Amino acid sequence: MPIDYRLVYTADAIEQAVPLSTGLRDTNDPRALAYAERTSRACASAGIERPAVIDIARAAVLRMAMRYGPLGNDAHAYHNQDHLLELLEDKLPALLATASLPAAEREALALFCACHDLRQRETRRHDDEPIGANEAASLAETERLLDAAGLDDAPLRTMLRFAIVGSTFAAGNDENVQAQGAFAHRLGAWMDLTRPGWRDDPTAAEAEHLARMAADIDTSNVASSYVDFAESAVALATEIQYRAGRSLDSAEAGVGCLGFLVDGQERYVFGLQRFASREGRAAFGAQRDANAARVRDAGRRLRERFPADAPPASGHAVIAAFREIATSVR
């Protein structure tokens, strides 16, 4: 990963408006203060002690709320501050309960949870490296946060680079499912080609393992209760239609939501989402496997609700039906 993405993906207006030196201490917005308190508590629960690391996490959550959440004007239904906080408050502790990790890895995973999705509307401006544009821009912003915090911590930076690169998620139509999903599955093989001998570097080897755990945390919505997993699917379906400029009132959005909540969810659970680490499997595997059968049942019932000869009138109709089904799936 020789590219300095900080030079390619520069600071936007939100980053400039919320420097680390300001953080969340100077705001009077009760929502921002609540996000700050939740982030601090989550970091404490993960055993994070360095104030600079906590400050970075707090600033990242605030920036996310301002870019894509209720503190801004480009609200994304899934990729917002709630996604970051769910990982910090729920999924990271679940993984840490199954693995005894050193402080450096806990810091890196906490910062991954807070920073990996910071940018969501990027166009590709770097060469043929496999990292996605959003991930590259998020990595650039994360490294600027580390710079501002004075964290000249080479192992931490390496672990974050590997983790955010590995979180690049391909969900295309390639029939070779092994080429899809989280890039963390293929990161080591790619490094073998581009940086032969990297496995002899203990820091790089540790970072590659951490990237696998980070990818499992990022896709751990599959291990929520089924109702919560279904709600995350609704949020993603809503966000996809929003990003495409389609109103949920439209029949076009109905077709799109139906496809995502049936075929898309089945493809995600049975193809794209694969555990990359033993820690991830230990933390999330049982609930994920229980949800898999529920995904098939919910998909079958949603197809029956909207057969080919009676397509949905709107995205709202599909979402309402899906929510009703999700509450009754066992």
N, C-alpha and C positions, 0 to 999 in steps of 0.2 A: 504494500500500500504506500507507494512513494509520493503520491500526490498530496500536497498541502491544500486540503479543501477550503481552508480559511481564505485562500486567495481566489478561489473560484466562486464560492457561494458567500457573498458578503452580508453584512448586517442589514436587516430590514428595519422598518420604522418601529416595530414593537421592541426589537432588541435594543435599539438606540434609546427608546423611551424607558426601558426597565434595565438599567445597568446593574451589575451585581452590587455596586456600592450603595444603590438605593434599595434593592431587594424588596422585601415586603414590610419593612419597618416604618416607612413613611406614608403608608396608605391609610385612609380613613374608611375605605370601603369594607363593610363588614364581611362581604363574601370573600374578598381577598385575604382578610385576616383569618377567616375560617380555613381557607386553603393553606395558609401558612402554618396554622396550628396543627392541622392534620398532617402536613408534611413533616413537621418537626417530631410529632409523636411517632409517625411511622419510622422515621430514621432512628429514633431512640429505641424502638422495638426491635430494629434490625441490628442493634449494637453499634450504630454509627456515632462516633464521639467527636470527630474533628469538626469544629464550627464551620470551616470553609466548605466542607462537603455538604453540610446541612444547608448553608446559604445558597449553594448552587442549586440544590434540589428545590428549595423554596422559590428561587427566582425562575426556574424552569417551569414549575407548575403555574406560577402567576402569568408568565408569558403565554403559556398554552391557553389559559382562561381568557386572555386578552386577544389572542389570535383566532381561536376556534371555539371559544366558549361564551358564557354569558356576559363577560366583560368586554366583548368586542362586537363586531357586526358581520362576522363570517362564521356563524355557528355551524359546527360539524356535529352530527348526532353521535358519532362514535369516537373519532380522534379529537378528543378534547381533554380538559384537565381531569375529568372523571376516570378516563382510561388510565392515566398515569397514577392517580390515587388508588384505583382498584389494585393495580400491580403492587404499589408500595404498601398498602394497608392489608391486603389479603393474600395475594399470590406469592409475593416474596417471603413473607413469614411462613407460608406453607412449605415452600422449598427449603428454607433454612431449618425447619423442624426435622427434615429428613437428612440433613447434611451439616457436618461441623466444618464451617469454612473460616479461614483466617480473615482478619480485619480488612485486609486489602481487597479481598474478593467480595466481602460484604459491601464495602464502599462502592466498588465498581458496579455491582448489581443494583444497588440503590440508585446510583447516578444513571445507570442504563434505564431503569424504570422511569425516572423523571425526565430524561433528555432524548430518548431515542426517536420520538415522534414530533419533535419540536416544529418541524417544517413539513407542510403537507401539500403545497401547491407549486412545487418546483418543476422546472423543465431541465432536462439533462444538459449539462454544460461541461462535462468531463469526458475523458477518452473511454476506451472500451473496457475499463474495469467493471466488474459485475455489480458493484454497489449501485443501488437505485439513486435517483436524483434527490428524493426526499431524505433518504438516509444520509447521503453525502452532505446535504445542507444542514441536517440535524447534527451530524458529526462536527461540521465546521463551527456551528454555534456552541456546541458543547466544549470544544477546544478553546474557544474564546472565553467561555465562562471559567475554564480552568486557568487560562492566562490571567484573567482579572482577579481570580482568587489567589494568585501566586503559587499555585500548586504545580511546581516543577517536579512532578512525580512521574518518572518515566514508566514504571510498571503499571500505575493506574491509567495513564494515557494509552498504553498499549492494550490493556484489557478493554477499555472503552472503545477503542478503534475496532478491535476484533468483534466485540459484541454488537456494535451498531452496524457494521458491515454485514455481519452474519444475520441480522434481523431483516435484511432485504427479503421480501416475500414475493415469489413469482406465482401467480395464479392464472396463467394463460391457458390456452387450449392444447398445448403440447401433449400428445398422448403418452409421452414418457413422463410419468408422474415423478420419477426419481429426479428429473431435472427441474421440478417445481417445488413449491413450499419454501421453507426458510433456507436461505443460502448457507446457514451454519452447517448444514449437512454436507456441503461440498466445499466449505472454506479450506479445510486442510488439504484436499486434493488440488485446489487452485493454487494454494501456497507452494505445494510441491513443484508445480510447473513454473511459478513466477519467482519464487525465492527458495531454490533448492538448499537444503541444509537448515531450514528454519526450525526443524524439530529438535536440533541440538541446542537451541536457545531455551533455557528453562522458562523464561518469562513469556516467550511466544507460545510454548506448549501449554502453559497455564492459561494464557489468554484464549487459546483455541478451545480449551475445555470450558472456560467461563462463557464463551460465545454460545456454546451448545446449551448451557443452562439458561442463558438469557433468552435464547430463541424459545425454549420451552415455557418460560415465564410469559413471554409475549403472546403465545398462542394458548395460554392456560384458561381462556374463557371456556374451552371445551370441558373444563373440570369444575365449572360453577354448577350450582343446582340447575336442573334442566330449565326451570322457568327463567332464571337469570341468564343462562346461555341463550335461550330463545330471545330474550330482550336484547342481548348483544347483537344477535342476528338482525333483529328489527332495526336497531340503530345503524348497523352497516348498510342494510337495504335502503334505509331513509337517506343516509349520507350519499350513497351511490346515485340515487335519483336527484338529490340536491346538486351534486357536482356535475351531473349531466344537464342541469337546467330544466328538469321535468317536475311539474307539480304533482304531488301525491293525489290530487283530484283527478288526474288524467288517466285514461285507459292505457296509454303507453306506459305510465309508471306502474299500473297494475300488472301488466305483462312482465315488466322488469322485476318487480318485487316478487312475483310468483316464481319466476325462474331462479332468483337468488335464494329464496327461502325453501325451495324444494331441491332442484338440481345443484345449486351452489352450495347449500349446506351439506348435502350428501357427498359432494366432491371434496369439500373441505375436511370433513370428519374421516372419510374412508380413503382419501388419497393424499391430500396436501399436508394435513397435520400429522406429523410423525415425531415422536420424541427423539431428541438428539442427545440426551444425556440420561444416565442412570438416575441422577437426582430428580430430573423432571418426571421420569416414569414413576419413581417411588412416590413423589408428591402428588401427582395428578392422574396417574394411570387408571386407578380403580373407578373414579368418578367419570373420567372420560369414556371408559369402556361401557359404563352403565348408560351414559348419555347416547352412545352410538345407536343402540336399539331404539331409543326414543326418537332420534332424528329420522330413522326410517319410518317409524309409525306416524310421526307428525307429517312427513312428506307425503305418505300415502293418503292420509286423510285430507290434506290440503289439495292434492290432485283431484280427489273425489269431489271436493267442494267446488272446484273450478275446472271442470272437464274441458277438453279442447273445443267442444261445441258451445260452451258457455263461459267465455273468458271473463275475467274480472272487469268491473266497470271503473275501478280506480285502485291506486296503491293503498288508499285507506281501507278499502274493502278487504284486500288481501291481508293487511296487517291485523285488522280486527279479527278476521277468521283465524289467523295463525296464533294470535294471543289466546283466543278461546280454546283452541286445540291444545296449546302448550300447557294450559292449566289442568288439563284432564289426562295428559299422557302419563303413563305409569312405567 
